[in-house]
Amino acid sequence: MVKNLPAFVFATSLLMAWTGGALAQSATQKAGTDANPGADSTKSALIAPYDDKLMRLAEVLGSIHYLRELCNADEGQMWRDKMAALITAEQPRPARKSQMIARFNRGYGSFNRTYQKCTPTALVAVDRYMKEGVRLTSQITTRYGR
């Protein structure tokens, strides 16, 4: 069905193993040293440079979770569990955690509104999202990993 599943599972596992909160910690340290004192430095210290990619990854995981379940992949809660593990590894502050969850739910909800049954188009979407997930995971770990 979807050829990229093993690669994506491996890539997300690799991201979580490499991060262990280290991405957020190193990004916060970089932001803190580069920023000027004041209100802007506090804000920049809370935003990791990879946040856009991480939020997109959360959305991709939500999309994959819905589509794989819809297309009878028989994976149970695997993709939701991957998201939970990513949140645990990242150790985000409450507001950032809420954003990550909202993006996951957005990905899930957008396909829930579009597809009520598995179609060839849904399978193409799963494949594309798997590839995007691998790409995002690779970019995040390569650039910001330990």
C-alpha positions as CSV (number, residue, x, y, z in Angstrom):
1,M,0.0,0.0,0.0
2,V,2.3,2.8,1.2
3,K,6.0,2.1,0.5
4,N,7.4,4.8,2.8
5,L,6.0,3.5,6.1
6,P,9.1,1.8,7.4
7,A,11.3,4.8,6.4
8,F,8.9,7.2,8.1
9,V,8.5,5.1,11.2
10,F,12.3,4.9,11.4
11,A,12.7,8.6,10.7
12,T,10.2,9.7,13.4
13,S,11.8,7.3,15.9
14,L,15.2,8.8,15.0
15,L,13.9,12.3,15.6
16,M,12.5,11.4,19.0
17,A,15.7,9.5,20.0
18,W,17.9,12.4,18.9
19,T,15.9,15.1,20.5
20,G,15.1,14.0,24.0
21,G,14.4,17.7,24.5
22,A,17.8,18.6,23.2
23,L,16.4,20.4,20.1
24,A,14.4,22.7,22.2
25,Q,17.2,23.2,24.7
26,S,19.8,24.0,22.2
27,A,17.5,26.2,20.2
28,T,16.5,28.1,23.4
29,Q,20.2,28.6,24.2
30,K,21.0,29.8,20.7
31,A,18.1,32.2,20.8
32,G,19.1,33.5,24.2
33,T,22.7,34.2,23.2
34,D,21.8,35.8,19.9
35,A,19.0,38.0,21.2
36,N,19.2,41.4,22.8
37,P,18.0,41.8,26.4
38,G,14.3,42.8,26.7
39,A,10.9,41.5,25.7
40,D,12.0,40.4,22.3
41,S,14.7,38.1,23.8
42,T,12.1,36.4,26.0
43,K,9.9,35.7,23.0
44,S,12.7,34.5,20.7
45,A,14.0,32.2,23.5
46,L,10.6,30.4,23.5
47,I,10.5,29.8,19.7
48,A,12.8,27.2,18.4
49,P,14.2,27.8,14.9
50,Y,12.7,24.6,13.7
51,D,9.2,25.2,15.1
52,D,7.7,25.7,11.6
53,K,8.9,22.3,10.5
54,L,8.0,20.7,13.8
55,M,4.5,22.1,13.7
56,R,4.1,20.9,10.1
57,L,5.3,17.5,11.2
58,A,2.6,17.4,13.8
59,E,0.0,18.2,11.2
60,V,1.4,15.6,8.9
61,L,1.2,13.0,11.7
62,G,-2.5,13.9,12.3
63,S,-3.2,13.6,8.6
64,I,-1.5,10.2,8.4
65,H,-3.3,9.0,11.5
66,Y,-6.7,9.7,10.0
67,L,-5.9,8.4,6.5
68,R,-4.1,5.2,7.5
69,E,-7.0,4.4,9.9
70,L,-9.5,5.2,7.2
71,C,-7.7,2.9,4.7
72,N,-7.6,0.0,7.1
73,A,-3.9,0.0,7.8
74,D,-4.6,-1.8,11.1
75,E,-2.0,0.3,13.0
76,G,-4.3,1.3,15.9
77,Q,-3.1,4.4,17.6
78,M,0.5,4.2,16.3
79,W,0.5,7.7,14.7
80,R,-1.2,9.3,17.7
81,D,1.4,7.5,19.9
82,K,4.2,8.9,17.7
83,M,2.8,12.4,18.3
84,A,2.6,11.8,22.0
85,A,6.2,10.5,22.0
86,L,7.3,13.6,20.0
87,I,5.7,15.9,22.6
88,T,7.3,14.0,25.4
89,A,10.7,14.1,23.7
90,E,10.4,17.8,22.9
91,Q,9.3,18.8,26.5
92,P,7.4,21.9,25.3
93,R,6.0,24.6,27.5
94,P,2.2,24.4,27.9
95,A,1.4,26.9,25.1
96,R,3.7,25.2,22.6
97,K,2.3,21.8,23.6
98,S,-1.2,23.1,22.8
99,Q,0.0,24.4,19.5
100,M,1.5,21.0,18.6
101,I,-1.7,19.2,19.6
102,A,-3.8,21.7,17.6
103,R,-1.7,21.1,14.5
104,F,-2.1,17.4,14.9
105,N,-5.8,17.8,15.2
106,R,-5.9,20.2,12.3
107,G,-4.2,17.6,10.1
108,Y,-6.6,14.9,11.3
109,G,-9.7,17.1,10.9
110,S,-8.9,18.4,7.5
111,F,-8.9,14.9,6.0
112,N,-11.9,13.8,8.2
113,R,-13.9,16.6,6.5
114,T,-12.7,15.5,3.0
115,Y,-12.7,11.7,3.1
116,Q,-15.4,9.4,4.5
117,K,-14.0,6.3,2.8
118,C,-10.7,5.1,1.5
119,T,-10.3,6.1,-2.2
120,P,-7.4,6.0,-4.6
121,T,-6.9,9.7,-4.0
122,A,-6.7,9.1,-0.2
123,L,-4.0,6.6,-0.8
124,V,-2.1,9.0,-2.9
125,A,-2.4,11.6,-0.1
126,V,-1.1,9.1,2.4
127,D,1.9,8.4,0.2
128,R,2.6,12.1,-0.2
129,Y,2.3,12.8,3.5
130,M,4.6,9.9,4.4
131,K,7.2,11.3,2.1
132,E,6.8,14.8,3.5
133,G,7.1,13.3,7.0
134,V,10.3,11.6,6.1
135,R,11.7,14.9,4.6
136,L,10.7,17.0,7.6
137,T,12.1,14.6,10.1
138,S,15.4,14.4,8.1
139,Q,15.6,18.2,7.9
140,I,15.0,18.7,11.6
141,T,17.4,16.0,12.8
142,T,20.1,16.9,10.3
143,R,20.1,20.6,11.0
144,Y,19.2,20.7,14.7
145,G,19.9,17.3,16.1
146,R,22.8,16.7,18.5
